[in-house]
Amino acid sequence: MGWSTANISNNHVTNNGVKGIRLSSSNNNTLFNNTVTSNDDGIFLFSSDYNTLSNNAVTSNDADGISVYQHCDYNTLSNNTANGNGDDGIQLFYWSTNNVIKDNNVSSNSDDGIYFVEGCNYNELTNNTVNSNTYYGIYLYKWSKHNILTNNTASSNGWYGIYLQNKCNNTRLVNNIANLNTGYHGILLDQSCSCTLENNTANSNNQTGIYLYDSNSNTLANNTANSNGDDGIYLSHSDYNNVTSNNAGSNTGSGIYSYYSNYLNISNNAANSNHNDGISLSYSSNNNLTNNDANSNIEGIALISGIYLSHSDYNNLTNNDANSNYYYGIDLSYSDYNNLTRNNANSSTHYGGVRLAHSCNNNLTNNNAYLNERSGFCLAQSSNYNNFTNNHANSNDYYGIYMDGTGSDSKYNTFTGNTLNSNGKGVYSESSDYNNFTNNTISSNSNEGMWFTMSDHSTIESNTITDNTGIGLKINSDHNNIRYNTVASNKDGIYLWYARNNNISCNWVHNNNEKGFYLTVGSTGNTVGNNNIMSNGVSANDSWNYNFYNDQENDVTVASNYWGMDNETLIAESIYDWNEDSSKGNVTFDRRSGPAPCAPIPELLTLILLSVGLLVLAGYVVLRRRK
C-alpha cells in the first residue's frame, strides 16, 4: 500500500500468511481500532512516515505484532495492544527515528516486548506496559541513540526488563518500573554511554536491579533497586559514571557493587540492609564515595561490611555512614592510597568499625568508630605506611585500635592526634613493628590504655594516657622509644614485662593508683631517665604502693629522674626492690633536684594536687620503716 492520508479503521484482519496490514512508503495515514490476529506480522510499516497507529489490537501473530521497518520516521503508536505474538510485540528496525510509542500494552510475546534494532534514534517510549515477555521487556540494540524512555513498566519478563546494548548512547530512562524480571536483571546497559537513568524502580529481579557493563559517563540518580536476587546496582568495567541519591537496599548481594570501574562519583546513596556489603569496590580506583548511608548490612555469602574495598586504590571516602553492619563498617583489603575522611563506622555487631588488611599508604582522618563489638580500627596482614590522624575510637568492646600482626606484621604506620576512650583496651599492638603513636589521647579504657606485645622499634611519644582502669602503658616488646607521654591516674603507669632495650625518657608518670613503673620477668637493658615519677600509689590506712616496682630478679639502674622530692630516703621508700624482697633485683637510682624539663608539665591544678600528695607521703614515711 503506497497511500497517504488514508484512514484504516475498525477492520478485523486475520489468518494472512504474510502481513496483516502493510504500509510501504505511505505517509500521514491513520490506523485506528483494528483487530489484527494470526497473521505473519500483524501491522508492518516500511519506509513510512508521519502515520498514527492507535487503539489497535495486534495479538497472536506468528512473527512481530507491529513492525516499523527501515527509515520509518515521525510515526505515533499509542494505546495499542500487542500481546501474545510469536516474535516481538513492537519492533523498530534500521534507522527509524523520531517515533512516539506511548500508552501501549505489549505483553506475553514470545521474544521481546519492544525492540529497537540498529540506528533507531530520537524515539520516545512513554507509559507503555511491557510485561511477561519471554526475553526482554524493552530492548534497544546497536547504535540506537538519543531515545527517551519515560514511565514505562517492564516487569516479569523472562530475561531483562530494559536492555540497552552496543552503543545505545545518550538515552534517557526516567520513571520506569523494571521489577520481578525472572531471568536476570531489571535494567542493563551494555556498551552504552552518556545515558541518564533517573527515578527508575528496579526491584525484586532475579539477579541485579540496575547493571552497567562497559558503559561509561552515565548518570544514575534517584533510582530504587531493592530486594533483588543479587546486587542492587552493579557496575562492571564502567568508568566515569555518576551514581547519586539512589536507594539500593535489602538485596541478596551488595547494595552498590563496582568491579573494574574507575573514576566513579558514588554519593548520597542509601545502601542499607543488604545481605552482603552496602557498597563494594573491587579492582576499582580513583572513585569518590561521599555522603552515602551503608547501614545494617547483614549476614551474607562473603564479607559483610558497610563499605568494602578490595584491590581498589586512590579512592576518596568522605562523610559516609557505615553503621550497625554485621562485619565491619568500612573494610579495605589489598587497597592502597585511599583517603578516608569524616566517615562514621559505628556499632558493628560482630567485628569492628574500620579494618585494613594487606592495605598500605592510606590516610584516615577525622573518622568515628564507636560502640563496635570488637575494635574501632584494625590493621592486619602487612598493612604498612598508613596514617591515622584525629580519628575517634570510643566505647568499643575490645579495642580502640587493634594491630594484628599474626602471620605478617603491619609496619611504619603513624597514629597522630587520635582519641581512644572508654574501650576495652585503647591500643593493642601484636607483632607489629616500626609504628609511630604521637599526641593521642587514651583515657578511661576498662583494661590497658596501650599494650604493645612483640611489637618492636616503635615510637610512643607525647600521648596522654589517663584514667584507664588497668595499666596505662604495657610493654612486652623491645627497642621502642617511649617519651614525652603523660601517664596518670591509671591502675599502674608503665608496665614492662619481658621488655628489653627500650628508651623510656621524658615522661610524666604520676598519680597512678598502685605503681608508677612496674618491671617484671626479664625486663633488662632499658634506659629509664629524665622522667617525672611522682605520687604513684599514695593511699591511706597504712597501705603502701610504689613509684617504681621491680618485680624481677634482675637489677635495674634508673638515672636523672625527678621523684617529686629531694629526700633520698623518701625516694627509696617509694621504690620496691631487694630491700622489700631479697629475691628481687636492686634498683639503683639518682635524683634530679627539679622536674625534668623535657617531660610534659601538667596544669597548675595538677601540680597543686601533687604537692598535697607529697606532703601526705612524707607523713606516712615518718611512720613506716624500710625492711
Secondary structure as GFF3:
##gff-version 3
##sequence-region A 1 627
A	DSSP	beta_strand	7	9	.	.	.	ID=ss1
A	DSSP	beta_strand	12	14	.	.	.	ID=ss2
A	DSSP	beta_strand	19	24	.	.	.	ID=ss3
A	DSSP	beta_strand	30	32	.	.	.	ID=ss4
A	DSSP	beta_strand	35	37	.	.	.	ID=ss5
A	DSSP	beta_strand	41	46	.	.	.	ID=ss6
A	DSSP	beta_strand	52	54	.	.	.	ID=ss7
A	DSSP	beta_strand	57	59	.	.	.	ID=ss8
A	DSSP	beta_strand	66	69	.	.	.	ID=ss9
A	DSSP	beta_strand	76	78	.	.	.	ID=ss10
A	DSSP	beta_strand	90	93	.	.	.	ID=ss11
A	DSSP	beta_strand	100	102	.	.	.	ID=ss12
A	DSSP	beta_strand	114	117	.	.	.	ID=ss13
A	DSSP	beta_strand	124	126	.	.	.	ID=ss14
A	DSSP	beta_strand	136	141	.	.	.	ID=ss15
A	DSSP	beta_strand	148	150	.	.	.	ID=ss16
A	DSSP	beta_strand	160	165	.	.	.	ID=ss17
A	DSSP	beta_strand	172	174	.	.	.	ID=ss18
A	DSSP	beta_strand	187	190	.	.	.	ID=ss19
A	DSSP	beta_strand	196	198	.	.	.	ID=ss20
A	DSSP	beta_strand	210	213	.	.	.	ID=ss21
A	DSSP	beta_strand	219	221	.	.	.	ID=ss22
A	DSSP	beta_strand	233	236	.	.	.	ID=ss23
A	DSSP	beta_strand	242	244	.	.	.	ID=ss24
A	DSSP	beta_strand	256	259	.	.	.	ID=ss25
A	DSSP	beta_strand	265	267	.	.	.	ID=ss26
A	DSSP	beta_strand	279	282	.	.	.	ID=ss27
A	DSSP	beta_strand	288	290	.	.	.	ID=ss28
A	DSSP	beta_strand	305	310	.	.	.	ID=ss29
A	DSSP	beta_strand	316	318	.	.	.	ID=ss30
A	DSSP	beta_strand	328	333	.	.	.	ID=ss31
A	DSSP	beta_strand	339	341	.	.	.	ID=ss32
A	DSSP	beta_strand	352	357	.	.	.	ID=ss33
A	DSSP	beta_strand	363	365	.	.	.	ID=ss34
A	DSSP	beta_strand	375	380	.	.	.	ID=ss35
A	DSSP	beta_strand	387	389	.	.	.	ID=ss36
A	DSSP	beta_strand	399	404	.	.	.	ID=ss37
A	DSSP	beta_strand	414	416	.	.	.	ID=ss38
A	DSSP	beta_strand	419	421	.	.	.	ID=ss39
A	DSSP	beta_strand	425	430	.	.	.	ID=ss40
A	DSSP	beta_strand	436	438	.	.	.	ID=ss41
A	DSSP	beta_strand	441	443	.	.	.	ID=ss42
A	DSSP	beta_strand	450	453	.	.	.	ID=ss43
A	DSSP	beta_strand	459	461	.	.	.	ID=ss44
A	DSSP	beta_strand	464	466	.	.	.	ID=ss45
A	DSSP	beta_strand	473	476	.	.	.	ID=ss46
A	DSSP	beta_strand	481	483	.	.	.	ID=ss47
A	DSSP	beta_strand	486	488	.	.	.	ID=ss48
A	DSSP	beta_strand	492	497	.	.	.	ID=ss49
A	DSSP	beta_strand	503	505	.	.	.	ID=ss50
A	DSSP	beta_strand	508	510	.	.	.	ID=ss51
A	DSSP	beta_strand	515	520	.	.	.	ID=ss52
A	DSSP	beta_strand	527	529	.	.	.	ID=ss53
A	DSSP	beta_strand	532	534	.	.	.	ID=ss54
A	DSSP	beta_strand	546	551	.	.	.	ID=ss55
A	DSSP	beta_strand	556	561	.	.	.	ID=ss56
A	DSSP	alpha_helix	568	573	.	.	.	ID=ss57
A	DSSP	beta_strand	575	576	.	.	.	ID=ss58
A	DSSP	beta_strand	587	591	.	.	.	ID=ss59
A	DSSP	alpha_helix	604	623	.	.	.	ID=ss60
###
